[in-house]
Amino acid sequence: MEISNVRKNELIELAEFVADDFCPKGMIMPEIIATRSGITYNYGEYGTYFDGVLEHDAGEFHIYLNKQNILYQDNTRLRFSFAHELGHFFIDEHRNALKKGKSLHKSYHRLLPKNIIEYEADCFASNLLMPPKRFLQFVHKRKFDFSVIESLSKEFGTSLSATLFKFVEIGNYPIMVVYSENNKIKYHWCSHDFPYKYFKEHSSKKLPPLTVAGDYFINGITCEDAEIVNANDWFSSYEDIRGVKLFEKCIYPTYNNVVISIIWQ
């Protein structure tokens, strides 16, 4: 699901304005934004029904946040769900729909939202928690390795995956993020200046075996640190890339037999 660049820029500007207005310094605090905007909220245990939902009743807005199986209320997943629901409030079309009694889809924590309403709220949430100007100020102070992503995640209180996607979008170093499931490449994202575009197993989408992610699926081996791999083990290129080395760092989520690879030169 895509939205136009014009619409995306509108959402980015709106989110950054809200961030600067309510939390001009330090980490963005959704609780402060909600309270100052007259939105009530509560954390509860709601099974697997939703991660967050914004409701409107008699002129009042309330956000329900699901802490089921989450240890702390400042967990990054809860922060993103909170920011997502704030997006439904601050985006005029979403808020007005709720005022008219229409129902918005409940938000769920996913790498990819299922519809345009959720995509817009996710776009808002990402840029609310990681305002682009602040993000870039932090990025430009550091030489890139995976510790930059970890530091950004702690600085902005966001998950590694959300931080990675923001870095792919506006970061200062060419990287690729590959989402693999059951030994197949399901999604990938790369910065505009990442040099390689075609996977070695392009047609089958099978994960190349001589990669860190491939080693996990084939042999069950996990690596905590970034490992050096050959570019031609991952990619095909019209140029001779024999001898070109890349770094690959893997994240191993605990669901759906998934590995997320971060690749950079």
ChimeraX commands (.cxc) that place a marker at each C-alpha (Angstrom):
marker #1 position 0.00,0.00,0.00 radius 0.5
marker #1 position 1.43,3.36,-1.05 radius 0.5
marker #1 position 0.47,6.97,-0.58 radius 0.5
marker #1 position 1.55,9.84,-2.79 radius 0.5
marker #1 position 4.71,11.76,-1.98 radius 0.5
marker #1 position 2.61,14.90,-1.51 radius 0.5
marker #1 position 0.43,13.18,1.08 radius 0.5
marker #1 position 3.43,11.60,2.78 radius 0.5
marker #1 position 5.14,14.98,3.08 radius 0.5
marker #1 position 1.98,16.44,4.59 radius 0.5
marker #1 position 1.96,13.73,7.25 radius 0.5
marker #1 position 5.67,14.17,7.97 radius 0.5
marker #1 position 5.23,17.92,8.40 radius 0.5
marker #1 position 2.21,17.41,10.64 radius 0.5
marker #1 position 4.00,14.85,12.84 radius 0.5
marker #1 position 7.10,16.99,13.17 radius 0.5
marker #1 position 5.00,20.03,14.05 radius 0.5
marker #1 position 3.20,18.07,16.80 radius 0.5
marker #1 position 6.52,16.73,18.12 radius 0.5
marker #1 position 8.10,20.18,18.28 radius 0.5
marker #1 position 4.98,21.79,19.77 radius 0.5
marker #1 position 4.45,19.32,22.61 radius 0.5
marker #1 position 7.94,17.86,23.17 radius 0.5
marker #1 position 10.48,20.36,21.83 radius 0.5
marker #1 position 13.40,18.66,23.60 radius 0.5
marker #1 position 14.28,15.11,24.52 radius 0.5
marker #1 position 12.33,11.95,23.78 radius 0.5
marker #1 position 8.82,12.32,22.40 radius 0.5
marker #1 position 6.29,11.38,25.11 radius 0.5
marker #1 position 2.90,10.30,23.70 radius 0.5
marker #1 position 1.34,10.55,27.18 radius 0.5
marker #1 position 2.15,14.26,27.34 radius 0.5
marker #1 position 0.75,14.86,23.86 radius 0.5
marker #1 position -2.46,13.00,24.68 radius 0.5
marker #1 position -3.01,14.75,28.02 radius 0.5
marker #1 position -2.37,18.22,26.64 radius 0.5
marker #1 position -4.70,17.48,23.71 radius 0.5
marker #1 position -7.56,16.44,25.99 radius 0.5
marker #1 position -7.31,12.75,25.06 radius 0.5
marker #1 position -7.73,10.24,27.87 radius 0.5
marker #1 position -6.01,6.87,27.69 radius 0.5
marker #1 position -5.50,3.66,29.58 radius 0.5
marker #1 position -3.33,0.55,29.46 radius 0.5
marker #1 position -5.15,-2.76,29.77 radius 0.5
marker #1 position -4.96,-6.40,28.82 radius 0.5
marker #1 position -7.14,-7.10,25.79 radius 0.5
marker #1 position -5.85,-10.45,24.57 radius 0.5
marker #1 position -4.97,-10.44,20.87 radius 0.5
marker #1 position -7.87,-8.23,19.84 radius 0.5
marker #1 position -5.81,-5.08,19.12 radius 0.5
marker #1 position -2.63,-3.24,20.05 radius 0.5
marker #1 position -4.33,0.14,20.22 radius 0.5
marker #1 position -7.60,1.81,19.35 radius 0.5
marker #1 position -8.89,5.40,19.40 radius 0.5
marker #1 position -12.57,5.83,20.23 radius 0.5
marker #1 position -14.84,8.87,20.13 radius 0.5
marker #1 position -17.88,9.23,22.33 radius 0.5
marker #1 position -19.95,12.34,23.09 radius 0.5
marker #1 position -17.22,14.68,21.94 radius 0.5
marker #1 position -14.47,12.95,23.91 radius 0.5
marker #1 position -11.55,10.87,22.63 radius 0.5
marker #1 position -10.03,7.91,24.45 radius 0.5
marker #1 position -7.12,5.63,23.53 radius 0.5
marker #1 position -7.05,2.01,24.66 radius 0.5
marker #1 position -3.56,0.46,24.69 radius 0.5
marker #1 position -3.01,-3.27,25.00 radius 0.5
marker #1 position -0.17,-4.27,27.32 radius 0.5
marker #1 position -0.93,-7.99,27.01 radius 0.5
marker #1 position 2.37,-9.89,27.22 radius 0.5
marker #1 position 4.33,-6.61,27.52 radius 0.5
marker #1 position 6.41,-6.12,30.64 radius 0.5
marker #1 position 6.71,-2.35,30.79 radius 0.5
marker #1 position 4.49,0.50,29.69 radius 0.5
marker #1 position 7.43,2.28,28.05 radius 0.5
marker #1 position 7.98,-0.66,25.72 radius 0.5
marker #1 position 8.72,0.47,22.16 radius 0.5
marker #1 position 5.76,-1.45,20.80 radius 0.5
marker #1 position 3.39,0.40,23.15 radius 0.5
marker #1 position 5.01,3.74,22.28 radius 0.5
marker #1 position 4.48,3.13,18.57 radius 0.5
marker #1 position 0.87,1.98,19.10 radius 0.5
marker #1 position 0.24,5.13,21.17 radius 0.5
marker #1 position 1.78,7.35,18.47 radius 0.5
marker #1 position -0.24,5.53,15.81 radius 0.5
marker #1 position -3.50,6.27,17.63 radius 0.5
marker #1 position -2.44,9.89,18.06 radius 0.5
marker #1 position -2.05,9.91,14.29 radius 0.5
marker #1 position -5.73,9.02,13.93 radius 0.5
marker #1 position -6.52,12.02,16.16 radius 0.5
marker #1 position -4.24,14.60,14.52 radius 0.5
marker #1 position -4.91,13.60,10.91 radius 0.5
marker #1 position -8.03,15.64,10.12 radius 0.5
marker #1 position -9.71,13.10,7.88 radius 0.5
marker #1 position -9.34,10.32,10.47 radius 0.5
marker #1 position -10.55,12.44,13.39 radius 0.5
marker #1 position -13.52,13.79,11.44 radius 0.5
marker #1 position -14.53,10.28,10.40 radius 0.5
marker #1 position -14.60,9.22,14.05 radius 0.5
marker #1 position -16.66,12.29,14.95 radius 0.5
marker #1 position -19.19,11.23,12.32 radius 0.5
marker #1 position -19.50,7.83,13.95 radius 0.5
marker #1 position -17.43,5.93,11.42 radius 0.5
marker #1 position -15.08,3.20,12.58 radius 0.5
marker #1 position -11.37,3.20,11.86 radius 0.5
marker #1 position -9.52,-0.07,11.71 radius 0.5
marker #1 position -7.92,-1.08,15.00 radius 0.5
marker #1 position -4.15,-0.91,14.86 radius 0.5
marker #1 position -2.00,-3.98,15.05 radius 0.5
marker #1 position 1.79,-4.16,15.38 radius 0.5
marker #1 position 2.93,-5.24,11.92 radius 0.5
marker #1 position 5.81,-4.48,9.59 radius 0.5
marker #1 position 3.31,-3.63,6.86 radius 0.5
marker #1 position -0.09,-2.01,7.50 radius 0.5
marker #1 position -3.06,-3.47,5.63 radius 0.5
marker #1 position -4.83,-0.35,4.36 radius 0.5
marker #1 position -4.33,3.31,3.58 radius 0.5
marker #1 position -5.78,4.51,6.91 radius 0.5
marker #1 position -3.31,2.40,8.88 radius 0.5
marker #1 position -0.44,3.32,6.55 radius 0.5
marker #1 position -1.08,7.03,7.14 radius 0.5
marker #1 position -1.24,6.55,10.91 radius 0.5
marker #1 position 2.00,4.52,10.81 radius 0.5
marker #1 position 3.69,7.24,8.76 radius 0.5
marker #1 position 2.59,9.82,11.31 radius 0.5
marker #1 position 3.75,7.65,14.23 radius 0.5
marker #1 position 7.19,7.05,12.75 radius 0.5
marker #1 position 7.79,10.75,12.18 radius 0.5
marker #1 position 6.29,11.76,15.50 radius 0.5
marker #1 position 8.61,9.49,17.50 radius 0.5
marker #1 position 11.59,10.12,15.19 radius 0.5
marker #1 position 11.22,13.70,13.95 radius 0.5
marker #1 position 13.34,13.85,10.78 radius 0.5
marker #1 position 15.35,16.95,11.72 radius 0.5
marker #1 position 16.31,15.54,15.11 radius 0.5
marker #1 position 16.99,12.12,13.60 radius 0.5
marker #1 position 19.35,13.59,11.00 radius 0.5
marker #1 position 21.14,15.71,13.60 radius 0.5
marker #1 position 21.89,12.55,15.57 radius 0.5
marker #1 position 22.87,10.54,12.48 radius 0.5
marker #1 position 25.35,13.08,11.16 radius 0.5
marker #1 position 27.36,12.87,14.37 radius 0.5
marker #1 position 28.24,9.22,13.86 radius 0.5
marker #1 position 30.18,7.02,11.44 radius 0.5
marker #1 position 27.91,4.15,10.42 radius 0.5
marker #1 position 27.91,0.66,11.88 radius 0.5
marker #1 position 25.06,-1.26,13.48 radius 0.5
marker #1 position 25.68,0.44,16.83 radius 0.5
marker #1 position 24.31,3.62,15.21 radius 0.5
marker #1 position 20.93,1.90,14.77 radius 0.5
marker #1 position 21.03,0.68,18.37 radius 0.5
marker #1 position 21.89,4.17,19.63 radius 0.5
marker #1 position 19.12,5.74,17.55 radius 0.5
marker #1 position 16.66,3.17,18.90 radius 0.5
marker #1 position 17.53,4.10,22.49 radius 0.5
marker #1 position 17.60,7.85,21.76 radius 0.5
marker #1 position 14.11,7.90,20.26 radius 0.5
marker #1 position 12.52,5.00,22.16 radius 0.5
marker #1 position 11.68,3.07,19.01 radius 0.5
marker #1 position 12.09,-0.56,17.99 radius 0.5
marker #1 position 15.10,-1.65,15.98 radius 0.5
marker #1 position 12.86,-2.40,12.98 radius 0.5
marker #1 position 11.14,1.01,13.04 radius 0.5
marker #1 position 14.52,2.71,13.47 radius 0.5
marker #1 position 15.97,0.75,10.57 radius 0.5
marker #1 position 13.17,1.75,8.23 radius 0.5
marker #1 position 13.61,5.41,9.16 radius 0.5
marker #1 position 17.36,5.14,8.53 radius 0.5
marker #1 position 16.74,3.53,5.13 radius 0.5
marker #1 position 14.45,6.43,4.32 radius 0.5
marker #1 position 16.55,9.40,5.45 radius 0.5
marker #1 position 19.87,8.11,6.79 radius 0.5
marker #1 position 23.30,9.16,5.60 radius 0.5
marker #1 position 24.73,5.76,4.61 radius 0.5
marker #1 position 23.67,3.20,1.97 radius 0.5
marker #1 position 22.09,0.13,3.56 radius 0.5
marker #1 position 19.63,-2.61,2.68 radius 0.5
marker #1 position 17.16,-4.33,5.02 radius 0.5
marker #1 position 15.98,-7.81,4.02 radius 0.5
marker #1 position 13.00,-9.49,5.70 radius 0.5
marker #1 position 13.18,-13.26,5.25 radius 0.5
marker #1 position 10.62,-15.83,6.32 radius 0.5
marker #1 position 10.95,-19.60,6.09 radius 0.5
marker #1 position 14.18,-19.30,4.08 radius 0.5
marker #1 position 12.68,-16.98,1.47 radius 0.5
marker #1 position 13.09,-13.25,0.90 radius 0.5
marker #1 position 9.67,-11.76,1.51 radius 0.5
marker #1 position 10.39,-8.01,1.54 radius 0.5
marker #1 position 13.38,-5.76,1.17 radius 0.5
marker #1 position 14.03,-2.04,1.50 radius 0.5
marker #1 position 17.15,-0.12,0.58 radius 0.5
marker #1 position 18.38,3.43,0.63 radius 0.5
marker #1 position 18.42,5.12,-2.78 radius 0.5
marker #1 position 22.21,4.92,-2.96 radius 0.5
marker #1 position 22.65,1.26,-2.04 radius 0.5
marker #1 position 24.74,-0.14,-4.94 radius 0.5
marker #1 position 23.08,-3.54,-5.48 radius 0.5
marker #1 position 19.49,-4.07,-6.58 radius 0.5
marker #1 position 19.23,-7.71,-7.71 radius 0.5
marker #1 position 19.43,-10.74,-5.46 radius 0.5
marker #1 position 21.42,-13.77,-6.57 radius 0.5
marker #1 position 18.30,-15.94,-6.18 radius 0.5
marker #1 position 16.10,-13.28,-7.78 radius 0.5
marker #1 position 13.55,-15.54,-9.49 radius 0.5
marker #1 position 13.00,-18.07,-6.68 radius 0.5
marker #1 position 13.36,-15.53,-3.84 radius 0.5
marker #1 position 15.20,-18.25,-1.96 radius 0.5
marker #1 position 17.65,-16.94,0.59 radius 0.5
marker #1 position 21.26,-17.38,-0.59 radius 0.5
marker #1 position 22.86,-20.12,1.54 radius 0.5
marker #1 position 26.27,-18.46,2.03 radius 0.5
marker #1 position 24.84,-15.57,4.03 radius 0.5
marker #1 position 24.31,-15.05,7.75 radius 0.5
marker #1 position 20.53,-15.30,7.33 radius 0.5
marker #1 position 20.92,-18.37,5.13 radius 0.5
marker #1 position 23.11,-20.01,7.77 radius 0.5
marker #1 position 20.30,-19.55,10.28 radius 0.5
marker #1 position 17.64,-21.20,8.15 radius 0.5
marker #1 position 19.85,-24.04,6.93 radius 0.5
marker #1 position 21.90,-24.78,10.06 radius 0.5
marker #1 position 20.08,-22.98,12.88 radius 0.5
marker #1 position 23.14,-20.79,13.61 radius 0.5
marker #1 position 22.64,-17.29,15.01 radius 0.5
marker #1 position 25.30,-14.54,15.13 radius 0.5
marker #1 position 25.26,-11.68,17.61 radius 0.5
marker #1 position 27.76,-9.52,15.74 radius 0.5
marker #1 position 27.93,-8.22,12.20 radius 0.5
marker #1 position 29.67,-10.70,9.92 radius 0.5
marker #1 position 31.63,-10.15,6.70 radius 0.5
marker #1 position 30.05,-11.76,3.61 radius 0.5
marker #1 position 30.79,-11.68,-0.10 radius 0.5
marker #1 position 28.69,-9.30,-2.17 radius 0.5
marker #1 position 28.28,-11.93,-4.90 radius 0.5
marker #1 position 26.84,-14.38,-2.36 radius 0.5
marker #1 position 23.92,-12.00,-1.91 radius 0.5
marker #1 position 23.67,-10.14,-5.19 radius 0.5
marker #1 position 23.97,-10.34,-8.96 radius 0.5
marker #1 position 25.53,-7.42,-10.80 radius 0.5
marker #1 position 26.55,-6.45,-14.32 radius 0.5
marker #1 position 29.85,-5.40,-12.78 radius 0.5
marker #1 position 32.45,-7.84,-11.46 radius 0.5
marker #1 position 31.81,-7.86,-7.70 radius 0.5
marker #1 position 34.02,-10.83,-6.87 radius 0.5
marker #1 position 36.10,-9.85,-3.87 radius 0.5
marker #1 position 33.68,-7.11,-2.75 radius 0.5
marker #1 position 32.91,-7.51,0.93 radius 0.5
marker #1 position 29.79,-6.50,2.84 radius 0.5
marker #1 position 28.72,-6.49,6.45 radius 0.5
marker #1 position 25.59,-8.43,7.40 radius 0.5
marker #1 position 23.94,-8.08,10.79 radius 0.5
marker #1 position 20.89,-10.23,11.59 radius 0.5
marker #1 position 18.02,-9.68,13.97 radius 0.5
marker #1 position 16.08,-12.77,14.96 radius 0.5
marker #1 position 12.48,-11.92,15.94 radius 0.5
marker #1 position 10.66,-14.57,17.94 radius 0.5
marker #1 position 7.80,-15.06,15.51 radius 0.5
marker #1 position 7.01,-16.76,12.19 radius 0.5
marker #1 position 10.54,-18.11,11.59 radius 0.5
marker #1 position 11.73,-14.67,10.52 radius 0.5
marker #1 position 15.18,-13.09,10.13 radius 0.5
marker #1 position 15.85,-9.43,9.39 radius 0.5
marker #1 position 19.21,-8.77,7.71 radius 0.5
marker #1 position 20.93,-5.40,7.61 radius 0.5
marker #1 position 23.53,-5.19,4.85 radius 0.5
marker #1 position 26.06,-2.44,4.25 radius 0.5
marker #1 position 29.53,-1.90,2.77 radius 0.5
marker link #1:1,2 radius 0.2
marker link #1:2,3 radius 0.2
marker link #1:3,4 radius 0.2
marker link #1:4,5 radius 0.2
marker link #1:5,6 radius 0.2
marker link #1:6,7 radius 0.2
marker link #1:7,8 radius 0.2
marker link #1:8,9 radius 0.2
marker link #1:9,10 radius 0.2
marker link #1:10,11 radius 0.2
marker link #1:11,12 radius 0.2
marker link #1:12,13 radius 0.2
marker link #1:13,14 radius 0.2
marker link #1:14,15 radius 0.2
marker link #1:15,16 radius 0.2
marker link #1:16,17 radius 0.2
marker link #1:17,18 radius 0.2
marker link #1:18,19 radius 0.2
marker link #1:19,20 radius 0.2
marker link #1:20,21 radius 0.2
marker link #1:21,22 radius 0.2
marker link #1:22,23 radius 0.2
marker link #1:23,24 radius 0.2
marker link #1:24,25 radius 0.2
marker link #1:25,26 radius 0.2
marker link #1:26,27 radius 0.2
marker link #1:27,28 radius 0.2
marker link #1:28,29 radius 0.2
marker link #1:29,30 radius 0.2
marker link #1:30,31 radius 0.2
marker link #1:31,32 radius 0.2
marker link #1:32,33 radius 0.2
marker link #1:33,34 radius 0.2
marker link #1:34,35 radius 0.2
marker link #1:35,36 radius 0.2
marker link #1:36,37 radius 0.2
marker link #1:37,38 radius 0.2
marker link #1:38,39 radius 0.2
marker link #1:39,40 radius 0.2
marker link #1:40,41 radius 0.2
marker link #1:41,42 radius 0.2
marker link #1:42,43 radius 0.2
marker link #1:43,44 radius 0.2
marker link #1:44,45 radius 0.2
marker link #1:45,46 radius 0.2
marker link #1:46,47 radius 0.2
marker link #1:47,48 radius 0.2
marker link #1:48,49 radius 0.2
marker link #1:49,50 radius 0.2
marker link #1:50,51 radius 0.2
marker link #1:51,52 radius 0.2
marker link #1:52,53 radius 0.2
marker link #1:53,54 radius 0.2
marker link #1:54,55 radius 0.2
marker link #1:55,56 radius 0.2
marker link #1:56,57 radius 0.2
marker link #1:57,58 radius 0.2
marker link #1:58,59 radius 0.2
marker link #1:59,60 radius 0.2
marker link #1:60,61 radius 0.2
marker link #1:61,62 radius 0.2
marker link #1:62,63 radius 0.2
marker link #1:63,64 radius 0.2
marker link #1:64,65 radius 0.2
marker link #1:65,66 radius 0.2
marker link #1:66,67 radius 0.2
marker link #1:67,68 radius 0.2
marker link #1:68,69 radius 0.2
marker link #1:69,70 radius 0.2
marker link #1:70,71 radius 0.2
marker link #1:71,72 radius 0.2
marker link #1:72,73 radius 0.2
marker link #1:73,74 radius 0.2
marker link #1:74,75 radius 0.2
marker link #1:75,76 radius 0.2
marker link #1:76,77 radius 0.2
marker link #1:77,78 radius 0.2
marker link #1:78,79 radius 0.2
marker link #1:79,80 radius 0.2
marker link #1:80,81 radius 0.2
marker link #1:81,82 radius 0.2
marker link #1:82,83 radius 0.2
marker link #1:83,84 radius 0.2
marker link #1:84,85 radius 0.2
marker link #1:85,86 radius 0.2
marker link #1:86,87 radius 0.2
marker link #1:87,88 radius 0.2
marker link #1:88,89 radius 0.2
marker link #1:89,90 radius 0.2
marker link #1:90,91 radius 0.2
marker link #1:91,92 radius 0.2
marker link #1:92,93 radius 0.2
marker link #1:93,94 radius 0.2
marker link #1:94,95 radius 0.2
marker link #1:95,96 radius 0.2
marker link #1:96,97 radius 0.2
marker link #1:97,98 radius 0.2
marker link #1:98,99 radius 0.2
marker link #1:99,100 radius 0.2
marker link #1:100,101 radius 0.2
marker link #1:101,102 radius 0.2
marker link #1:102,103 radius 0.2
marker link #1:103,104 radius 0.2
marker link #1:104,105 radius 0.2
marker link #1:105,106 radius 0.2
marker link #1:106,107 radius 0.2
marker link #1:107,108 radius 0.2
marker link #1:108,109 radius 0.2
marker link #1:109,110 radius 0.2
marker link #1:110,111 radius 0.2
marker link #1:111,112 radius 0.2
marker link #1:112,113 radius 0.2
marker link #1:113,114 radius 0.2
marker link #1:114,115 radius 0.2
marker link #1:115,116 radius 0.2
marker link #1:116,117 radius 0.2
marker link #1:117,118 radius 0.2
marker link #1:118,119 radius 0.2
marker link #1:119,120 radius 0.2
marker link #1:120,121 radius 0.2
marker link #1:121,122 radius 0.2
marker link #1:122,123 radius 0.2
marker link #1:123,124 radius 0.2
marker link #1:124,125 radius 0.2
marker link #1:125,126 radius 0.2
marker link #1:126,127 radius 0.2
marker link #1:127,128 radius 0.2
marker link #1:128,129 radius 0.2
marker link #1:129,130 radius 0.2
marker link #1:130,131 radius 0.2
marker link #1:131,132 radius 0.2
marker link #1:132,133 radius 0.2
marker link #1:133,134 radius 0.2
marker link #1:134,135 radius 0.2
marker link #1:135,136 radius 0.2
marker link #1:136,137 radius 0.2
marker link #1:137,138 radius 0.2
marker link #1:138,139 radius 0.2
marker link #1:139,140 radius 0.2
marker link #1:140,141 radius 0.2
marker link #1:141,142 radius 0.2
marker link #1:142,143 radius 0.2
marker link #1:143,144 radius 0.2
marker link #1:144,145 radius 0.2
marker link #1:145,146 radius 0.2
marker link #1:146,147 radius 0.2
marker link #1:147,148 radius 0.2
marker link #1:148,149 radius 0.2
marker link #1:149,150 radius 0.2
marker link #1:150,151 radius 0.2
marker link #1:151,152 radius 0.2
marker link #1:152,153 radius 0.2
marker link #1:153,154 radius 0.2
marker link #1:154,155 radius 0.2
marker link #1:155,156 radius 0.2
marker link #1:156,157 radius 0.2
marker link #1:157,158 radius 0.2
marker link #1:158,159 radius 0.2
marker link #1:159,160 radius 0.2
marker link #1:160,161 radius 0.2
marker link #1:161,162 radius 0.2
marker link #1:162,163 radius 0.2
marker link #1:163,164 radius 0.2
marker link #1:164,165 radius 0.2
marker link #1:165,166 radius 0.2
marker link #1:166,167 radius 0.2
marker link #1:167,168 radius 0.2
marker link #1:168,169 radius 0.2
marker link #1:169,170 radius 0.2
marker link #1:170,171 radius 0.2
marker link #1:171,172 radius 0.2
marker link #1:172,173 radius 0.2
marker link #1:173,174 radius 0.2
marker link #1:174,175 radius 0.2
marker link #1:175,176 radius 0.2
marker link #1:176,177 radius 0.2
marker link #1:177,178 radius 0.2
marker link #1:178,179 radius 0.2
marker link #1:179,180 radius 0.2
marker link #1:180,181 radius 0.2
marker link #1:181,182 radius 0.2
marker link #1:182,183 radius 0.2
marker link #1:183,184 radius 0.2
marker link #1:184,185 radius 0.2
marker link #1:185,186 radius 0.2
marker link #1:186,187 radius 0.2
marker link #1:187,188 radius 0.2
marker link #1:188,189 radius 0.2
marker link #1:189,190 radius 0.2
marker link #1:190,191 radius 0.2
marker link #1:191,192 radius 0.2
marker link #1:192,193 radius 0.2
marker link #1:193,194 radius 0.2
marker link #1:194,195 radius 0.2
marker link #1:195,196 radius 0.2
marker link #1:196,197 radius 0.2
marker link #1:197,198 radius 0.2
marker link #1:198,199 radius 0.2
marker link #1:199,200 radius 0.2
marker link #1:200,201 radius 0.2
marker link #1:201,202 radius 0.2
marker link #1:202,203 radius 0.2
marker link #1:203,204 radius 0.2
marker link #1:204,205 radius 0.2
marker link #1:205,206 radius 0.2
marker link #1:206,207 radius 0.2
marker link #1:207,208 radius 0.2
marker link #1:208,209 radius 0.2
marker link #1:209,210 radius 0.2
marker link #1:210,211 radius 0.2
marker link #1:211,212 radius 0.2
marker link #1:212,213 radius 0.2
marker link #1:213,214 radius 0.2
marker link #1:214,215 radius 0.2
marker link #1:215,216 radius 0.2
marker link #1:216,217 radius 0.2
marker link #1:217,218 radius 0.2
marker link #1:218,219 radius 0.2
marker link #1:219,220 radius 0.2
marker link #1:220,221 radius 0.2
marker link #1:221,222 radius 0.2
marker link #1:222,223 radius 0.2
marker link #1:223,224 radius 0.2
marker link #1:224,225 radius 0.2
marker link #1:225,226 radius 0.2
marker link #1:226,227 radius 0.2
marker link #1:227,228 radius 0.2
marker link #1:228,229 radius 0.2
marker link #1:229,230 radius 0.2
marker link #1:230,231 radius 0.2
marker link #1:231,232 radius 0.2
marker link #1:232,233 radius 0.2
marker link #1:233,234 radius 0.2
marker link #1:234,235 radius 0.2
marker link #1:235,236 radius 0.2
marker link #1:236,237 radius 0.2
marker link #1:237,238 radius 0.2
marker link #1:238,239 radius 0.2
marker link #1:239,240 radius 0.2
marker link #1:240,241 radius 0.2
marker link #1:241,242 radius 0.2
marker link #1:242,243 radius 0.2
marker link #1:243,244 radius 0.2
marker link #1:244,245 radius 0.2
marker link #1:245,246 radius 0.2
marker link #1:246,247 radius 0.2
marker link #1:247,248 radius 0.2
marker link #1:248,249 radius 0.2
marker link #1:249,250 radius 0.2
marker link #1:250,251 radius 0.2
marker link #1:251,252 radius 0.2
marker link #1:252,253 radius 0.2
marker link #1:253,254 radius 0.2
marker link #1:254,255 radius 0.2
marker link #1:255,256 radius 0.2
marker link #1:256,257 radius 0.2
marker link #1:257,258 radius 0.2
marker link #1:258,259 radius 0.2
marker link #1:259,260 radius 0.2
marker link #1:260,261 radius 0.2
marker link #1:261,262 radius 0.2
marker link #1:262,263 radius 0.2
marker link #1:263,264 radius 0.2
marker link #1:264,265 radius 0.2
view
